[in-house]
Amino acid sequence: MRAAGVRESAGQVELLDLPDPHSPGPDEVLIEVEAAGVGNWDDIVRTGVWNVGPTPPMALGVEVAGTVIAIGSQVTGLRQGDEVLGHPLPLRDQGCWAERVVVDAGLVVRKPLGVSWEVAAAFPVPALTAKQVLAESLKLAEGETLLVHGAGGTTGGLIVQLAALRGARVIATAGPSSVARVAKAGAAEVVDYHDSGWPDRVRELTGGAGVDAAVNAVRGGSADTILAVQEGGRMATITGDPPAADRGISVADVYVRPDATQLAELCALLGDGRLTLSVGSALPLAEAATALERAIAGANGGPVVLQVKPGRLSEFVKSGLER
C-alpha cells in the first residue's frame, strides 16, 4: 500500500510502498483512510524523539479519519462501514499517513454527520489538548477569567471556544489578521502579541490583578504568559517550556493523550456547530513532506491535512478480513 513516512529515524519524509496492514486483532479495526492530520508533533515522531510504537521504515501520522472496513472479534459499538476518526496511540502497525491502518478500536469514535473528512482528520489532537488543558490541568470554572496566549492557532482557537462554552471570560492574544476570528470564537478581548507590553495590557483588562488562569500556546511564550497571571493562579503550557513557579502560581506542562470518551464529547460539539474548525491546507499523500513543512511553519490559516486516496478495498474483502 502507499504511505508517507521515513525509511530511517530522522530521515526525509517520502512516499513509501509498505506491506498491507495485518488482519485486525480481537480489539482492533482496519480503517480505509480518507484523510490524516499533520502537525508539528509528527516531526517529533520523525526525529525519533517521540516513540509512538512502530520503528522505521514507517508511515507517520497520529490522527486518522476514514471508514471501518474490518473489525476484530471482540469489538462492540463499531461495524463495517462506520465513518470514524481518532488519535490512536500507541500505533498498532503503522502511522496514519497510509491508505489503510489497523488501530485500537477503543481509540476511535464515529465521525459527526456533515463534517468533512479533512476537518475530522485535523480535529483529534488539538481538540483533546484543549479539553485536557481546561478540564484537567486548569479545572477552569464558570465566571473565571482565562488568558489564551496564541489564540490564532488551531489549538489556541479551540481552547478559546471551549472556555467560552464553559462560561469563562476569555482574554486572548493574536496577530492583527486573526483578531476577528478569535473574537468570533468567544474571546471578550483580543490583545496584539506583537506589542512587547501585552502582559501589562492583560493585567489592565483585569483591573490590575491578572487572570485566574492562563494557557500558553506559543513556542517560547511561557515566560511572558505567567506575568499576566494573578498571584496564586494557574497556568498551563502546551509547548514544552514551563516557566519556573512564581508567586504561588501552579504550572502544568501538558502533553495530549488519547481519550475516546473525551473525543466523543468533543465530536458532539463539532457536529452540532458549537465547536468549529477550518482547515488551512489539504495536500495529497505524495506531498506529505510539504505538508509537514507547512505544519511546522504554522502559518496556514488553519491545520494541515493529507488527503489519502482509498486503496483497493476489494482485495481485503476477498482475503476475508471482515468479521
Secondary structure, DSSP 8 states (H G I E B T S, - for coil): -EEEEESSTT---EEEE--------TTEEEEEEEEEEE-HHHHHHHTTSS--S--SSEE--S-EEEEEEEE-TT--S--TT-EEEE---S-SSS-SSBSEEEEEGGGEEE--TT--HHHHHHSHHHHHHHHHIIIIIS---TT-EEEEETTTSHHHHHHHHHHHHTT-EEEEEE-GGGHHHHHHHT-SEEEETTSTTHHHHHHHHTTTS-EEEEEE-STT-HHHHGGGEEEEEEEEESSS------TT-EEEE------HHHHHHHHHHHHTTSS----SEEEEGGGHHHHHHHHHHT-SSS-EEEE-----HHHHHHTT---
